[in-house]
Amino acid sequence: MLTVDFSRFPLAPGDRVLDLGCGAGRHAFECYRRGAHVVALDRNGEEIREVAKWFAAMKEAGEAPAGATATAMEGDALALPFPDETFDVVIISEVMEHIPDDKGVLAEMVRVLRPGGRIAVTVPRYGPEKICWALSDAYHEVEGGHIRIYKADELLGRMREAGLEPYGTHHAHGLHSPYWWLKCAFGVDNDKALPVRAYHKLLVWDIMKKPAATRLAERALNPVIGKSFVAYATKPRREGRAAAA
């Protein structure tokens, strides 16, 4: 289940990609399939080991084109172990709401992104997230949980302050907001409640089968109750380089 829309965020074979806070690796895997040179970085060593196993399995199965590479590594988003201007593309999906120093993370992403490079940032959307917080303290008051809720203008403003130029936004996962509202209403750790189990089956069916009916329903729901807010931006080229080009 991808949050970044690669039709709006083009990726070319050979692009150097950093998936920052990669989690289980969903975006890193897609970039690898598209022929990129991918680095998946996360502070969670257990998840990184699983991502590395999946990269190896994908290579063995021939799921990535010749020339594509993939590396999984532990790291700190506030002190990235890469030289300046290393990457053509940076993705950070559902991560910034967890980090106290979000401005520091943005600064590090901009530092390692080459001029003219592209960045995708996704965070929980303000409205659906406010409902989750109102329904359940346990949803966010946990170690490593969500510490803030972004308004769209606030996130875009921080991206501009970091030196980025946003060029597009959208919302994603409209079918998922009601699921999390149910989870919060019945208890975030209570997977046995009938409404929660029934809705989870619907989501799994949708992800696996991708039927036209739910695809159309989600497309209609995304602008209204999409669970995620997605923003795309570029790092400006230096004037000297632009003039030379």
N, C-alpha and C positions, 0 to 999 in steps of 0.2 A: 504494500500500500504506500504509494509515493505521495508526498505532499508537494514537492517541487514539480512544476509542470514543464517538462523539457521541450515542449513546443513553444513556450515563452522564454525559455532559458536554454538557448542552443548550446550543444556540446559537440565538439569536433573530435574525431579520432586523434590521439596524440596530445590532447589537452592535459595539462598537469592539474590535478584536482585534489583539494583537501576537503574531506568530509569531517568537519570539526564537531566533536561530541557525537560520534557516529552511532552510538548505541548498538543496536543489533545489526546495523550495516545496510539498511534497505537502500539508501541513496548511493552508498559506495558501490554496492553490487550493480546497480543500474548503470553507473558511470563506467564500471569495468566492462560491462556488456557492450557499451557504446564505444569501446576502444581507447579509453583514457588511461593515463598513468595516475593511479589513484593512491592516495594515502588516507587511510581511515584512522582517526585519532580519537581516543577517549581516555578518561581517567580511570575507568572501570576495567581492571585487568582481566576479569573473568569474561566480560563481553568481548574484549579485544581478542582473547584466545579463541572464542567461538567464531568471530569474524574471520580470523586468519584461517581457521579450518574450512570455512565456506569458500574463501578465496581459492584455497588449494583444490577443493572439490570442483569449483567452477572451471579452473584451469584443466583439471583432469578430464572433465566432461566436454571440454571444447566450447564452453559457453561464452568465452571472451575471444575477440579477434586476435590474430597474430600481431605481436608488437605491443599489445596492452599489458600493463603491469599493475600489480596491486600489493600494497603493504599495509599491515595493521600494526599499530603501535600505541603504547600508553604515552600520555603526555598531559601537560597542563595548558589549558586554553589561555591562561594569562602569561605564559612564558613559552611560546611555541619554539621548538628546537629546529628552526629553519632560518636560513638567511633571508634578507629582504628580497622581495619580488620573486619568490620561488614559484608561485602558482599562477595559472591562468584563470582558475575557477576556485571559489571557496563556497562551501555549503555549510550552513549551521541551522539545523532543524530541531525545533522544540528543545532548545538548550538555554537560551539567554534568560528565560524566566526563572531559571534555577540559580543564576550566578549573581552574587551581590555586586561585583564590579563589572557591570555590563559594558560600561564605557571602555574599560581596559581591554575587554575581549574584542570589541569593535576595533580598537587601535591596533591590536595584534593581527587581526584579520587583514586590515588595510596594509599593514607593514609587509606581510608575506605575499600580498597580491600584486601582480605586476601592473604597471600603468596600462589602462585599456582592458584590464581583466574584469571578470563578472563575479558577483556575489549574490547568493540567495539566502534570505533570512526568513525563517518561519517561527511563529510564536502562537500560543493559544489566543483566539480572538476575544476581545473584551467582553461582549455581551454574554455568550455562552459560558465563558469562564467565570463571570460574576455570579451566574446562577449556580454553578458548581460550588463556589466558595460559600454562597448563602445557604445551600442545602447541607453542606458537610464541612466541619472543621478538619476532619481526618483526611479529606481530599488534598489539603495543602499544608497542614501543620505537621509535617513529617520531616525527618532528616533528609536533606537533599531535595525537598519538595519545592513547589512553586512559591517564590517570595514576592512576586509582583504580577500585576496584570497590565499589559500594555494597551493603550489606545493607539490606533493606527497612526495618527498624526505624531504622537510621542515617539514611536519607534522610527518613523521616517525622519523626524527631526534629529534624533540621535545619530542616525546613519549619515545625514548631511553634515552634522558637526564633526564626524569622524573623517570627512573628506570624500564621501561617496556621493554619487549622483543617481538617486532612484529613478527608474524608468518604467516600472509597472508593478501592479499589485493585484491580488485576487484572494478569494476565500476558498477553502477546501474542506472536505469531509463533513458535508452537511448531514449525512446519515448518522454520524458518530456523536453529535451533540446530545440527542435524546438518550443514547445509551449511557453516556456519562451522567446525565441528570438522573436516570434510574439508579445507577450505581451509587450516586451520592445520597439519593433519597432512601434507599434500602440498606445502605452501608457499603463503603468502598471495598471491604473485604468479604462481603456477603455475595458469593457467586451462586448461591442456591435459590435465591428469590426467583419465583417463576417469571416475572416480567424481565428480569435481567437475563436469565437463561434463554428465554425466547428471543429477545432482541439480539443477543450474542450469536445465536444460530443464524439469524437473518444476516448479520454482518459477515459471518464466515461464508455463508452461501454467496453473498454478493461478491466478496473478494475472490472466491474460487471460480465462480461461474460467470461473473460480469454480465448478468442479464440486462437486456435493453431497458426494462422497466425501472430497475433500481438506478441504472446509469442516468436515465432521464430525470428520475426523482432527485437524485443528488445534485445534478446540474441546476435544477430549479431551486433546491434548498440552499445551495452554497452561498448565494448572495444574502440570504436571510439569516441562516443559523449555522453557517459553515464553522466548524470547530477551530480551524487554523486560519491565521492571517499570514499571507505570503508576500514578501517584498523582494524585488529584484533591483540591483544597482550596478553601476560600473565605477571603477576607479579612474579618474580623469588621466588622460595622457599628459605628459609634460609638454609644455609649449614648444620647446626646442625640438623634441622628437616629432611632434605633430607637424611642425613647419618643414622638417626634413622629409617626412613622409609625403 
